[in-house]
Amino acid sequence: MKTSSRLGLASLAVIIIAAAGYAVWRNYGTNGDSPKFKLAKAESGPLTAAVSATGTLNPVVSVQVGSQVSGQIKEILVDFNSPVKFGQLIARLDPETYEHRVRQAQADVDAARAAQGVQQAEVSRARANLSNAQRDYERKKTLVEKNFISPAERDTAQNTLDAARASLASAEAQVKNGEAVVRQREAQLAAARVDLQRTSITAPVDGIVVKRSIEPGQTVAASLQSPELFVIAKNLTDMQVETSIDEADVGRVRVGQKASFTVDAFAGRHFEGEVRQVRKAATVVSNVVTYIVVISAANPDLTLLPGMTANVRIVTAHKDKTLKAPNAALRYRPTGSGDDRKTTVAVPSAPTPAAAAGAGGSSGGGGGLAQLRERLVAELKLDADQQGKVDAIFSGMRDKFRAARDLPEAEKAKAQERNRAEIREKIAAILAPEQKKRYDELASESQAARAGGGGGSGRIWIVGEDGKPKGIEVRLGLTDGSMTEIVSGDIKEGQEVIVGQQAAAKAAGMPGPRLF
């Protein structure tokens, strides 16, 4: 009995020691130096590239109502949120001063018309004197011919006739001057009446009063500029969001693109719109360059209010189904691999040596040209003759790209774009119809990728058969900030890719394993 107990205790001790050894081996022997990979799957599904920004809601048409005359506010007939119609009286200035000006201008007109009547009477008298002088001259002329009077009396009659004619001309000129004075006084009277009418402030459009800046009794001074009295929103059912887009993203924004936005007042509710305008005037604040993008915002139920802050999301590109991988997989680099490649996030609008334009180094962008050549050969299946022609094209353009790098910034971009256009034209000229079709498809893919903020090439790592990371070259497309499209590469849907790794804890300084 005692022997059996001792054997049982010995067996139990062996089992415990074995379990402890296994635990030590499990926790410190196998994981001491081997990394644990964090994996994620490449998946297929929709992908949307977007630009996010904030902006302010404003009415599409907002009219500032001012005053063209100075005076004291006598009456205000509308308030905030009052609906108004075109021509409706909304405020009135004290008209007393302008009424007196109208009466004074009317009196000036009456005086000018009376003076004109006197001048017309002078014309009539001058005409009568002229007629009398004409008859007297004719009589004396006849008498001189008959030698009844001396020629001197005829000459005197001639002088009297000339004087009468001059008097008539002077009287007629006075009448014309009087007519001009009357018209001048009438214009002054019309201006005084207009100023009197301007004491009545009317609505210039149909809409809603969104701002009132005056109070009864306040004095309005309109000597240098028209003061703001009211702001009338023409139509609050049709509003717009004015948002500032960074210069790095504005190239992806186009008129007609779909957009959505939220406001803090209605959390969880999304409002739809589209890009209506991309303004070319830049705004520079603290060396940050932005551009105003106007987005339409339908507001049929008048939920949205002017001045609200909108969080805008503009859809720049979308694909219903595409292979995509997490961006973390593109950023991952194995520890100690010495791989420092970075994902290229910009591609030319067509397969051209754009990557080589402005490339540094003494080679003049030879590395970029070499990569481009390989891509053209692979994608377009160029024959030996075409490859020779491509080499000749690249060789002839290297000096032009080098020269463009030395130009001032204002001219560099234009010179590089001319070089790219020249290469596109030369490459297209050596392609067969089927190759040219594929060439155009590559250009479209590159443009779509650039609109989505992605594009270029990268490397994704998977766990190889030996348990170590294995790199796979891929060509990238759209990105939404968390996922990126895989245009080409040896990656399949559902395949696990490495997004990170976690080094195992070392045994030194760690407490012993707990068995129970």
C-alpha positions as CSV (number, residue, x, y, z in Angstrom):
1,M,0.0,0.0,0.0
2,K,2.8,2.3,0.9
3,T,4.6,1.4,-2.2
4,S,1.6,2.3,-4.4
5,S,1.2,5.7,-2.7
6,R,4.8,6.5,-3.3
7,L,4.5,5.6,-6.9
8,G,1.4,7.7,-7.3
9,L,3.1,10.7,-5.7
10,A,6.1,10.3,-7.9
11,S,4.0,10.1,-11.0
12,L,2.1,13.2,-10.0
13,A,5.4,15.0,-9.4
14,V,6.7,14.0,-12.9
15,I,3.4,15.3,-14.5
16,I,3.7,18.6,-12.7
17,I,7.3,19.1,-13.7
18,A,6.5,18.2,-17.3
19,A,3.6,20.7,-17.3
20,A,5.8,23.4,-15.9
21,G,8.5,22.7,-18.4
22,Y,6.0,22.9,-21.3
23,A,4.6,26.1,-20.0
24,V,8.1,27.6,-19.8
25,W,8.9,26.4,-23.3
26,R,5.5,27.6,-24.6
27,N,5.8,31.1,-23.1
28,Y,9.5,31.8,-23.4
29,G,11.0,29.3,-25.8
30,T,8.8,29.7,-28.8
31,N,7.8,33.4,-28.5
32,G,11.0,34.9,-27.3
33,D,12.2,36.1,-30.7
34,S,9.4,35.3,-33.1
35,P,7.1,38.2,-34.0
36,K,3.3,38.0,-33.9
37,F,1.8,39.4,-37.1
38,K,-1.4,41.4,-37.2
39,L,-3.3,40.3,-40.2
40,A,-6.2,41.7,-42.2
41,K,-7.9,40.4,-45.4
42,A,-8.0,42.0,-48.8
43,E,-11.6,42.4,-49.7
44,S,-13.8,43.3,-52.6
45,G,-16.5,45.9,-52.3
46,P,-17.4,49.5,-53.0
47,L,-14.8,52.3,-52.5
48,T,-15.5,56.0,-52.4
49,A,-12.8,58.7,-52.4
50,A,-13.9,62.0,-50.8
51,V,-12.6,65.4,-49.7
52,S,-13.7,66.6,-46.3
53,A,-13.9,70.3,-45.1
54,T,-16.1,72.7,-43.1
55,G,-18.1,75.6,-44.4
56,T,-20.9,78.1,-43.7
57,L,-24.5,77.9,-44.9
58,N,-25.6,81.0,-46.7
59,P,-28.6,82.0,-48.9
60,V,-27.9,81.8,-52.6
61,V,-29.1,85.4,-53.0
62,S,-28.7,87.7,-50.0
63,V,-29.5,91.4,-50.6
64,Q,-28.3,94.2,-48.3
65,V,-30.8,97.0,-48.1
66,G,-29.4,100.5,-47.5
67,S,-30.4,104.1,-47.7
68,Q,-29.3,106.6,-50.4
69,V,-30.3,109.6,-48.3
70,S,-29.5,110.7,-44.7
71,G,-32.1,111.3,-42.0
72,Q,-33.7,110.0,-38.8
73,I,-35.5,106.7,-38.8
74,K,-39.2,107.5,-38.3
75,E,-40.8,104.1,-38.7
76,I,-39.8,100.5,-39.1
77,L,-42.5,98.2,-40.5
78,V,-40.7,94.8,-40.5
79,D,-38.7,92.8,-38.1
80,F,-36.5,89.7,-38.1
81,N,-38.0,86.7,-40.1
82,S,-40.6,89.0,-41.7
83,P,-41.6,87.8,-45.2
84,V,-41.6,90.7,-47.7
85,K,-42.6,91.3,-51.3
86,F,-40.8,93.3,-54.0
87,G,-41.7,97.0,-53.5
88,Q,-43.1,96.6,-50.0
89,L,-42.5,99.5,-47.6
90,I,-40.3,98.3,-44.8
91,A,-39.0,101.5,-43.2
92,R,-39.4,105.3,-43.5
93,L,-37.1,108.2,-42.8
94,D,-38.3,111.5,-41.6
95,P,-39.4,113.2,-44.9
96,E,-39.8,116.8,-43.6
97,T,-36.4,118.1,-44.9
98,Y,-37.0,116.6,-48.3
99,E,-40.5,117.9,-48.5
100,H,-39.2,121.4,-48.0
101,R,-36.6,120.8,-50.7
102,V,-39.4,119.7,-53.1
103,R,-41.4,122.9,-52.4
104,Q,-38.3,125.1,-52.9
105,A,-37.5,123.3,-56.2
106,Q,-41.1,123.8,-57.3
107,A,-40.9,127.5,-56.5
108,D,-37.7,127.8,-58.5
109,V,-39.5,126.2,-61.5
110,D,-42.4,128.6,-61.2
111,A,-40.0,131.6,-61.1
112,A,-38.1,130.3,-64.1
113,R,-41.3,129.8,-66.1
114,A,-42.5,133.4,-65.2
115,A,-39.1,134.8,-66.3
116,Q,-39.5,132.9,-69.5
117,G,-42.9,134.6,-70.1
118,V,-41.3,138.0,-69.7
119,Q,-38.7,137.0,-72.2
120,Q,-41.2,135.9,-74.7
121,A,-43.0,139.2,-74.3
122,E,-39.7,141.0,-75.1
123,V,-39.5,138.9,-78.3
124,S,-42.9,140.0,-79.4
125,R,-42.0,143.7,-78.8
126,A,-38.8,143.3,-80.6
127,R,-40.6,141.8,-83.6
128,A,-43.1,144.8,-83.6
129,N,-40.2,147.2,-83.5
130,L,-38.5,145.4,-86.4
131,S,-41.6,145.5,-88.4
132,N,-42.0,149.2,-87.9
133,A,-38.3,149.9,-88.7
134,Q,-38.7,147.8,-91.9
135,R,-41.7,149.9,-93.1
136,D,-40.0,153.2,-92.2
137,Y,-36.9,152.2,-94.1
138,E,-38.9,151.2,-97.2
139,R,-40.7,154.6,-97.2
140,K,-37.6,156.6,-96.9
141,K,-35.9,154.6,-99.6
142,T,-38.7,155.5,-102.0
143,L,-38.5,159.1,-101.1
144,V,-34.8,159.3,-101.6
145,E,-35.3,157.8,-105.1
146,K,-37.7,160.7,-105.8
147,N,-35.4,163.2,-104.3
148,F,-37.9,164.2,-101.7
149,I,-35.5,163.6,-98.8
150,S,-31.8,163.4,-98.3
151,P,-29.9,160.0,-98.4
152,A,-28.9,160.7,-94.8
153,E,-32.4,160.1,-93.5
154,R,-32.5,156.8,-95.4
155,D,-29.2,155.7,-93.8
156,T,-30.6,156.6,-90.4
157,A,-33.7,154.4,-91.1
158,Q,-31.3,151.6,-92.2
159,N,-29.4,151.8,-88.9
160,T,-32.7,151.7,-87.0
161,L,-33.7,148.6,-88.9
162,D,-30.4,146.8,-88.1
163,A,-30.8,147.7,-84.4
164,A,-34.3,146.2,-84.4
165,R,-33.1,143.0,-85.9
166,A,-30.4,142.7,-83.3
167,S,-32.9,143.4,-80.5
168,L,-35.1,140.6,-81.9
169,A,-32.1,138.1,-82.0
170,S,-31.2,139.1,-78.4
171,A,-34.7,138.6,-77.2
172,E,-35.0,135.2,-78.9
173,A,-31.7,134.1,-77.3
174,Q,-33.0,135.2,-73.9
175,V,-36.1,133.0,-74.5
176,K,-33.9,130.0,-75.2
177,N,-31.8,130.7,-72.1
178,G,-35.0,130.9,-70.1
179,E,-36.2,127.6,-71.5
180,A,-32.9,126.0,-70.4
181,V,-33.2,127.5,-66.9
182,V,-36.8,126.1,-66.7
183,R,-35.5,122.6,-67.7
184,Q,-32.7,122.9,-65.1
185,R,-35.2,123.9,-62.4
186,E,-37.4,121.0,-63.4
187,A,-34.5,118.6,-63.1
188,Q,-33.8,119.9,-59.6
189,L,-37.4,119.4,-58.7
190,A,-37.3,115.8,-60.1
191,A,-34.2,115.1,-58.0
192,A,-35.8,116.5,-54.9
193,R,-38.9,114.4,-55.5
194,V,-36.6,111.3,-55.9
195,D,-34.9,112.0,-52.6
196,L,-38.3,112.4,-51.0
197,Q,-39.3,109.0,-52.4
198,R,-36.1,107.5,-51.0
199,T,-37.1,108.3,-47.5
200,S,-39.5,105.4,-48.0
201,I,-37.3,102.2,-47.9
202,T,-38.8,99.4,-49.9
203,A,-37.9,95.7,-50.4
204,P,-35.8,95.2,-53.6
205,V,-36.7,91.4,-53.8
206,D,-39.2,88.9,-52.5
207,G,-37.7,87.1,-49.5
208,I,-37.3,87.0,-45.7
209,V,-35.7,89.6,-43.5
210,V,-32.7,87.8,-41.8
211,K,-31.1,90.9,-40.3
212,R,-32.2,94.3,-39.1
213,S,-29.5,96.8,-38.1
214,I,-31.6,99.9,-37.2
215,E,-34.0,101.1,-34.5
216,P,-36.6,103.9,-34.6
217,G,-35.1,107.3,-33.9
218,Q,-31.7,106.3,-35.1
219,T,-30.0,108.7,-37.5
220,V,-28.7,107.3,-40.8
221,A,-25.8,109.1,-42.5
222,A,-25.4,108.2,-46.1
223,S,-22.8,110.8,-47.1
224,L,-20.0,108.5,-48.2
225,Q,-21.6,105.1,-48.5
226,S,-25.0,103.5,-48.1
227,P,-25.4,102.2,-44.6
228,E,-26.8,98.7,-44.1
229,L,-30.4,98.8,-42.7
230,F,-31.6,95.2,-43.5
231,V,-30.5,92.0,-45.1
232,I,-33.1,90.1,-47.1
233,A,-32.6,86.5,-48.1
234,K,-34.3,86.0,-51.4
235,N,-35.1,82.3,-51.1
236,L,-34.2,80.2,-48.0
237,T,-35.5,77.0,-49.7
238,D,-32.4,77.2,-51.9
239,M,-29.2,77.6,-49.9
240,Q,-25.5,77.0,-50.5
241,V,-22.5,76.0,-48.4
242,E,-19.3,78.0,-48.9
243,T,-16.4,75.8,-47.9
244,S,-12.6,76.3,-48.0
245,I,-10.7,73.5,-49.7
246,D,-7.0,73.1,-49.2
247,E,-4.8,73.6,-52.3
248,A,-3.7,69.9,-52.0
249,D,-7.3,68.7,-52.5
250,V,-8.9,71.3,-54.8
251,G,-7.5,69.6,-57.9
252,R,-9.8,66.7,-57.2
253,V,-12.9,68.8,-56.9
254,R,-15.1,69.3,-60.0
255,V,-18.3,71.0,-60.7
256,G,-21.2,68.6,-60.5
257,Q,-19.7,66.2,-58.0
258,K,-22.0,64.8,-55.3
259,A,-21.6,66.1,-51.8
260,S,-23.2,65.6,-48.4
261,F,-22.9,67.6,-45.2
262,T,-24.1,67.6,-41.6
263,V,-24.8,70.4,-39.2
264,D,-24.4,70.3,-35.4
265,A,-28.0,71.4,-34.9
266,F,-29.3,68.1,-36.4
267,A,-26.9,65.4,-35.4
268,G,-27.2,62.2,-37.4
269,R,-29.0,63.9,-40.3
270,H,-27.3,64.1,-43.6
271,F,-28.1,66.7,-46.3
272,E,-27.3,66.2,-49.9
273,G,-26.0,68.6,-52.5
274,E,-23.5,69.0,-55.3
275,V,-20.6,71.2,-56.2
276,R,-21.9,74.3,-58.0
277,Q,-18.8,76.4,-58.3
278,V,-15.0,76.2,-57.7
279,R,-13.8,79.8,-57.3
280,K,-10.4,80.5,-58.7
281,A,-9.5,83.3,-56.2
282,A,-7.2,82.0,-53.6
283,T,-7.3,82.8,-49.9
284,V,-4.0,82.8,-48.0
285,V,-4.1,82.7,-44.2
286,S,-0.9,82.1,-42.3
287,N,0.7,80.8,-45.5
288,V,-2.1,78.2,-45.9
289,V,-3.7,78.5,-49.4
290,T,-7.4,77.5,-49.7
291,Y,-10.1,77.9,-52.4
292,I,-13.8,78.6,-51.9
293,V,-16.0,75.8,-53.2
294,V,-19.8,76.4,-53.4
295,I,-22.1,73.5,-52.8
296,S,-25.8,73.6,-53.3
297,A,-28.1,72.8,-50.4
298,A,-31.8,72.2,-50.9
299,N,-33.8,73.4,-47.9
300,P,-37.5,72.9,-48.8
301,D,-38.6,72.6,-45.1
302,L,-36.5,75.6,-44.0
303,T,-34.7,73.4,-41.5
304,L,-31.3,74.9,-42.3
305,L,-30.5,78.4,-41.1
306,P,-28.0,80.9,-42.5
307,G,-24.7,80.9,-40.7
308,M,-24.7,77.3,-39.6
309,T,-21.4,75.4,-39.8
310,A,-21.5,72.5,-42.2
311,N,-19.2,69.5,-42.2
312,V,-18.9,68.7,-45.9
313,R,-17.9,65.6,-47.6
314,I,-17.4,65.8,-51.4
315,V,-17.3,62.6,-53.4
316,T,-14.4,62.8,-55.9
317,A,-14.5,59.2,-57.2
318,H,-16.4,56.0,-56.6
319,K,-16.3,52.4,-57.7
320,D,-19.1,49.9,-56.9
321,K,-16.8,46.9,-56.7
322,T,-13.0,46.7,-56.5
323,L,-10.3,44.8,-54.7
324,K,-9.0,46.9,-51.7
325,A,-6.6,46.5,-48.8
326,P,-6.1,48.4,-45.6
327,N,-3.8,51.4,-45.8
328,A,-2.0,49.9,-42.8
329,A,-0.8,47.1,-45.0
330,L,0.8,49.6,-47.4
331,R,2.5,51.4,-44.5
332,Y,3.9,48.2,-42.9
333,R,7.6,47.4,-43.2
334,P,9.2,44.3,-41.7
335,T,11.6,45.0,-38.9
336,G,15.2,44.8,-40.1
337,S,14.2,44.3,-43.7
338,G,16.0,47.5,-44.8
339,D,13.0,48.2,-47.0
340,D,12.3,51.9,-47.0
341,R,10.1,52.2,-50.0
342,K,7.2,54.5,-49.7
343,T,3.9,54.4,-51.5
344,T,3.7,56.7,-54.4
345,V,0.5,58.8,-54.2
346,A,0.6,60.6,-57.5
347,V,0.6,59.3,-61.0
348,P,0.7,61.1,-64.3
349,S,-2.5,61.6,-66.3
350,A,-1.2,59.1,-68.8
351,P,1.7,56.6,-68.8
352,T,4.3,59.2,-69.6
353,P,7.7,60.0,-68.0
354,A,5.9,62.4,-65.6
355,A,7.6,60.6,-62.7
356,A,10.9,61.5,-64.2
357,A,10.0,65.2,-64.6
358,G,11.9,67.1,-62.0
359,A,13.6,64.0,-60.6
360,G,16.7,64.7,-58.7
361,G,20.2,63.2,-59.1
362,S,22.7,63.3,-61.8
363,S,20.9,60.7,-63.8
364,G,18.2,63.2,-64.8
365,G,15.4,61.0,-63.7
366,G,16.8,57.9,-65.3
367,G,15.3,55.7,-62.6
368,G,11.8,57.0,-63.2
369,L,12.2,56.5,-66.9
370,A,13.5,53.0,-66.5
371,Q,10.4,52.1,-64.3
372,L,8.1,53.7,-66.8
373,R,9.7,51.8,-69.7
374,E,9.2,48.5,-67.9
375,R,5.6,49.4,-67.3
376,L,5.0,50.4,-70.9
377,V,6.6,47.2,-72.2
378,A,4.5,45.0,-69.8
379,E,1.2,46.8,-70.2
380,L,1.3,47.5,-74.0
381,K,3.4,44.4,-75.0
382,L,5.8,46.5,-77.0
383,D,7.9,44.7,-79.6
384,A,11.7,45.1,-80.0
385,D,11.3,47.9,-82.6
386,Q,8.8,49.8,-80.5
387,Q,11.1,49.4,-77.4
388,G,13.9,50.9,-79.4
389,K,11.8,53.9,-80.4
390,V,10.7,54.4,-76.8
391,D,14.3,54.4,-75.7
392,A,15.1,57.0,-78.3
393,I,12.2,59.2,-77.2
394,F,13.2,59.0,-73.5
395,S,16.8,59.7,-74.4
396,G,15.8,62.8,-76.4
397,M,13.6,64.1,-73.6
398,R,16.1,63.8,-70.7
399,D,17.8,67.1,-71.5
400,K,14.5,68.9,-71.6
401,F,13.4,67.5,-68.2
402,R,16.8,68.6,-66.8
403,A,16.4,72.1,-68.2
404,A,12.9,72.4,-66.8
405,R,14.2,71.7,-63.3
406,D,16.3,74.8,-63.4
407,L,13.5,77.1,-64.4
408,P,11.8,79.5,-61.9
409,E,8.8,78.0,-60.2
410,A,6.3,80.0,-62.2
411,E,7.7,78.5,-65.5
412,K,8.7,75.1,-64.3
413,A,5.2,73.6,-64.2
414,K,4.4,74.8,-67.7
415,A,7.6,73.5,-69.1
416,Q,7.2,70.1,-67.5
417,E,3.6,69.8,-68.8
418,R,4.8,70.7,-72.3
419,N,7.4,67.9,-72.0
420,R,4.8,65.4,-70.9
421,A,2.4,66.3,-73.7
422,E,5.3,65.9,-76.2
423,I,6.1,62.5,-74.9
424,R,2.5,61.4,-74.9
425,E,2.2,62.4,-78.5
426,K,5.4,60.7,-79.5
427,I,4.5,57.4,-77.7
428,A,1.0,57.4,-79.1
429,A,2.4,57.8,-82.7
430,I,4.4,54.5,-82.4
431,L,1.5,52.3,-81.0
432,A,-0.8,50.0,-82.9
433,P,-4.5,50.6,-82.6
434,E,-5.0,48.0,-79.9
435,Q,-2.0,49.3,-78.0
436,K,-3.3,52.8,-78.2
437,K,-6.7,51.7,-76.9
438,R,-5.0,50.2,-73.9
439,Y,-2.8,53.3,-73.5
440,D,-6.0,55.4,-73.3
441,E,-7.4,53.1,-70.7
442,L,-4.3,53.5,-68.6
443,A,-4.7,57.2,-68.9
444,S,-8.3,57.0,-67.7
445,E,-7.3,54.8,-64.7
446,S,-4.6,57.2,-63.7
447,Q,-6.9,60.2,-63.9
448,A,-9.5,58.4,-61.8
449,A,-6.8,57.4,-59.2
450,R,-5.6,61.0,-59.0
451,A,-9.1,62.3,-58.5
452,G,-9.4,59.8,-55.6
453,G,-6.2,61.0,-54.0
454,G,-4.5,57.7,-54.7
455,G,-2.5,56.1,-57.5
456,G,1.1,55.0,-57.9
457,S,2.7,51.8,-56.7
458,G,3.4,50.2,-53.4
459,R,4.3,47.0,-51.6
460,I,2.1,44.7,-49.5
461,W,3.5,42.0,-47.2
462,I,2.1,38.6,-46.6
463,V,3.2,35.7,-44.5
464,G,5.3,33.4,-46.6
465,E,5.5,29.6,-46.5
466,D,8.5,29.9,-44.2
467,G,6.6,32.1,-41.8
468,K,8.5,35.2,-42.7
469,P,7.1,38.3,-44.4
470,K,7.0,38.2,-48.2
471,G,6.7,41.4,-50.2
472,I,4.4,41.7,-53.2
473,E,4.5,44.7,-55.6
474,V,1.1,46.2,-56.3
475,R,-0.3,49.1,-58.4
476,L,-2.7,51.3,-56.4
477,G,-5.9,53.2,-57.3
478,L,-8.5,55.0,-55.3
479,T,-8.2,55.5,-51.5
480,D,-10.8,56.6,-48.9
481,G,-8.2,57.2,-46.2
482,S,-8.5,53.8,-44.6
483,M,-8.7,51.4,-47.7
484,T,-6.9,51.6,-51.0
485,E,-7.8,50.0,-54.3
486,I,-5.4,47.3,-55.6
487,V,-5.4,47.8,-59.4
488,S,-2.9,45.0,-60.1
489,G,-0.6,42.7,-58.2
490,D,-0.5,39.1,-56.9
491,I,-3.2,39.8,-54.3
492,K,-6.5,38.0,-54.3
493,E,-9.8,38.6,-52.5
494,G,-9.8,37.2,-49.0
495,Q,-6.0,36.8,-48.8
496,E,-4.5,37.8,-45.5
497,V,-2.0,40.7,-45.6
498,I,0.2,42.0,-42.8
499,V,-0.8,45.3,-41.2
500,G,1.6,45.2,-38.3
501,Q,3.6,43.0,-35.9
502,Q,4.0,42.7,-32.1
503,A,7.2,41.5,-30.7
504,A,6.9,38.8,-28.0
505,A,7.8,39.5,-24.4
506,K,11.2,38.4,-23.3
507,A,11.7,36.0,-20.4
508,A,14.2,38.2,-18.6
509,G,12.7,40.0,-15.7
510,M,9.3,38.4,-16.2
511,P,7.5,36.5,-13.4
512,G,7.3,32.7,-13.7
513,P,4.4,31.0,-15.3
514,R,1.2,30.4,-13.3
515,L,0.1,26.8,-13.5
516,F,-3.2,27.3,-11.8
